[in-house]
Amino acid sequence: MSLALFLEQVLNGLQFGIMLFVMAAGLTLVFGVMGLINLAHGSLYMVGAFACAGVATATGSFWLGLAASLVAAAIAGVIVEIVVIRRLYARDHLDQVLATFALILMFSEGTRYLFGSFPLYLDTPEILSGPVTFFGGFQYPSYRLAIIVVGFAVAAGLFWLISATRLGIRIRAGESDREMITALGVDIGKLYTVVFALGAALAGFAGALVGAIQSVQIGMGEPVLILAFVVIVIGGIGSIPGALVAAILVGLTDTLGRTLLPLAFGTFMDPSSATSTGSALASMLIYILMAVVLVFKPTGLFGAKT
């Protein structure tokens, strides 16, 4: 493997990991603070992607579409929390899983009714349409680099929000002792709505960013949701730093595995068989990584000690 190909795959893995972090950050906030298993988080990812594609197509502006993805996903999150989720806090996790699975079906059919069954396509903004040239003539798409930069900016903003604002103090307190902050006069219902809307907005934002790389289609959020669950399990439930580190690990493991394993098997197998075998094993790597982490750190890399 050439150095240029290796660097390209490392950056691809980093970009994939950062996208997973933006998705998983909202999920870990919701689960850590509210104790809610939200299978519909992937549907909010899809809502953001379709909102961005629809507004960008209508206005010709990707940036307006990006703003629309945040607003649409946050509004959808508020409606879902008030109408459905609020009735599930006192229920067990099985009821939460069943209710949020029903939401997946409702979002999918509602999106099909509004946009049809065919995929939509987003064009990258013109300013980010070309490559960036590095040392030695190595080039990498500027839009993917922008996703990496934006993802780290989102991470920094979340760290600041959680650690240095009054809302962040309430979020951390709500994660530790909900009864106590309720007794101190904090409206826990409003706090839950804000947290859920923030998580939904992050999911929609991730969907919009990825929509310019791949097609925007119904059901696009479910595969990413599975990986987001892997990320929060590896990083530790409720931990934003853990989600960031775990997402980068998952992104690099998956991307480099899909590139390196077929090459490794190709040295002693038929090329076609090596590719299929290597790809099959590569798809298992992130789950092997999760298993190894949980053996040594049952609560995740940054999870609270039991």
Secondary structure by P-SEA (a helix, b strand, c coil): ccaaaaaaaaaaaaaaaaaaaaaaaaaaaaaacccccccaaaaaaaaaaaaaaaaaaacccaaaaaaaaaaaaaaaaaaaaaccccccccccaaaaaaaaaaaaaaaaaaaaaacccbbbbbbccccccbbbbccccccccaaaaaaaaaaaaaaaaaaaaacccaaaaaaaaaaccaaaaaaaccaaaaaaaaaaaaaaaaaaaaaaaaccccccccccaaaaaaaaaaaaaaaccccaaaaaaaaaaaaaaaaaaaccaaaaaaccccaaaaaaaaaaaaaaaaaaaaaaaaaccccccccccc
